[in-house]
Amino acid sequence: MEVVEKRKEDYIAPEIVVGRDWEDYKLFGTKGTIYIGKHLVGTGEDAHLTTPVLLDVLRPHIITLTGKRGTGKSYSMGIFAEEIMNLPRDVRENLCAVIIDTQGIFWTMKQPVEYSPYMKEWGIEPKGFDVKVFIPEGQKDIFKEAGVVFDGTFSISPEQLTYADWLFVFGIEMTDMLGILLQRVLGRKRFKSIDEIINEIKSIEGFEREKLALENFFEATKNWGIFGEEKMPNLLLPGQVSIIDVSLTPQQIRALLVALISRMIIYERTIARRQEEYEKISGEETKKVPMCWLMIDEAHNFIPNVGTTAATEPLMKIVKEGRQPGISLVLATQQPYKLHPDALSQCDLIISHRLTSKDDIDALKSIMQTYILFDITKYMEELPKVKGVAIILDDNSERLYKIRIRPRMSWHAGASPVALKSRVV
């Protein structure tokens, strides 16, 4: 009997897999996917839920997760983390995730959400997850007083920072006298503490006014809480979701930490990729460093469309070169027009909750592909006015889908506060 292979157009699947092309779907089916929601069919209030929507995690992706405030960006990012930890062991052990938490809302993933009848409709039960929460060493007393549960602290050494990093942090131009003095100081040796740097500044002859200003800059860094004895924990562990809580850290310092973490991930995964290829050739087992999903909230503050931050260069390296070493990047922002245009254009998946700002909609219009039939505004208008709905632009299948994100299993701390303690039914 002649075996006729099914064509893509002849195949009707019981689910939608976004981020996976047809060849991978034939090879893997739904293996290595995470459940993020259900397909919405119809328009407006007549829309109804149909087939499950799954997201590929076997391959690296660049994803923009957007939507105006309160529409579900952080909620959706939490679902990605939940699902990675829910994967079968043979897939989970090859993945890990690092979440840059700018709002201090992801530590509650350790607790199950309060059960609701809505969860029953989705066949989902409350569940807490063993996420690892790390905070700056110098801020642990503040977090303890606030009742925030964390697993460990971290700090960095001044020797980890480059000359360019210090320029960004202090807002100094390279050609300014302070910039020239800073270069002279840092060029002398590697410094393991801030006090060593200050002493080196004092030892330089002349430049009394500039020296005083530079000393004050470095004295101020002692209040940041990021320099200390604790090293950065190992974030690239099989199946682990690590949350780096920078919610109490000034923005320029957040960018610095994101830069250091991004560089570390790039370095570790680049080495690991070479070892993986060697293992295939030689058959010798090598050290396992899982593929990483780096998820960044308020991403426009780290990789902006105008200007640069300390994190811009390493993040753009992931955007342009992260596929080969196996790094996925999720950029969550409520203002996509403020995100670097090269980052937007390189995304293979865009998940957009409701947007109303003309600038934000125009930013998505600028990267809409030719296979999209209508203006993105039309698709936005067709969404029902409920939380959790979104459109997915999938460059892998060249399709656009309307979906509703599934309920969270773990506690979500990102909801708006309510002025009444008791619920009104």
Helices and strands as residue ranges (DSSP letters): G 8-10, E 16-18, H 22-28, E 33-41, G 44-46, E 48-56, E 62-66, H 73-86, H 89-92, E 95-101, G 107-110, H 117-122, E 132-136, G 137-139, H 140-145, E 152-154, G 158-160, H 163-170, H 177-186, H 194-203, H 208-220, G 221-223, E 241-245, H 251-282, E 291-296, G 299-301, H 312-321, E 327-333, G 336-338, H 341-345, E 349-352, H 358-365, H 376-382, E 389-394, E 399-405
